[in-house]
């Protein structure tokens, strides 16, 4: 799906720089921030998410507009279903070798 | 204009629509192609064609990665997963796409382990959770999605996961545009450029369209106002005899693209010498495969790929609709043998496909009234 889903970054994980908890329409999941390594978001920033990866940072206004657009396109539910489907969990501590 | 009330700034939409009518006044006929499936969907959903004057024609391009995948590739992917130790994973919109041997969902009904994932990262997670199985991820998508597949493969390497592979069907947008422009049966004046592909590749890759082909291209957002503004920008260029790349979607698309995404793609993937596209035939350097350095994650090298080539059902005109030569309703099967409930081709399965979009927004009422419920 070409469309990207706007979400708010809630929490990052020290030691796991690519993982973050985001919230989309009340649903909280982990996404991968690896594609934003040149301009990492912080808690409170908004990002556009596509298949479990944050693609770009956007303003809150644009994020809310984007959600509205998804809903108008009849894809709001699909977007939430996608986010609910993301299964990344809290990072595990590295196992002793 | 029913959607106008549903959006903020209805006044701005009205003024923009007026500006389009003013600019398009005259006998010239404008043919503009939108390349991205998301734009196709937006055009139908927002009824944009109804508010444009008759001399502006919007033509749907091959921007739906599910739609342009030849049927045989689906059969190939499913063949790789016939081993009971293999878990076949793919995005939801792949599940109902028919191969010659059936869709992934139909294979699931016949006992194959087929699972929907919403992220390649979740396919990798499945591999970690099932060390005695092999997880194969059927990767599709343009440059919007390819970086995420690439990063996932890099993560698999970093974490030492060996029971994971990718059947890579990522395609690239520029060769598709080039093939459209080279096609003798296409006459186009301008392009509405893809939104989210451009967040990755930026706007620079489109410069040859303007410089060599003298066609304007405006990278556009997905709201009705975005698309209408993009059409205004295209009309202004066309009327002035200009051809350049413009970015209407500046709030999301950086001109230079996303360096981390480009770096990940370059690390893991290389261009295939050629790849077959439904409707467009073989296009050189238009699709990605894993580099030799990542061969262990390449399903095509770990398993035997039958290399099935399936021509579309004879009566289906998917190729012509994909190229924009035919409108969806002009296909002989449209609305009869081929509907969203029983699709013959991928353009009717994927929500980005022009046939599904046209059907859902223009024909749904007619279909509903003809459905017969059991007594």
Interface residues (C-beta under 8 A of the other chain):
Chain A: X1 X2 X3 X4 X32 X34 X35 X36 X37 X38 X48 X50 X51 X52 X53 X55 X56 X58 X59 X62 X65 X66 X68 X69 X72 X73 X74 X75 X78 X81 X82 X83 X85 X86 X87 X88 X89
Chain B: X3 X6 X7 X36 X37 X38 X39 X41 X42 X45 X46 X63 X91 X93 X116 X117 X118 X119 X120 X121 X122 X125 X141 X142 X144 X145 X147 X148 X151 X155 X194 X195 X196 X197 X199 X200 X222 X223 X251 X252 X254 X258 X259 X260 X261 X264 X351 X352
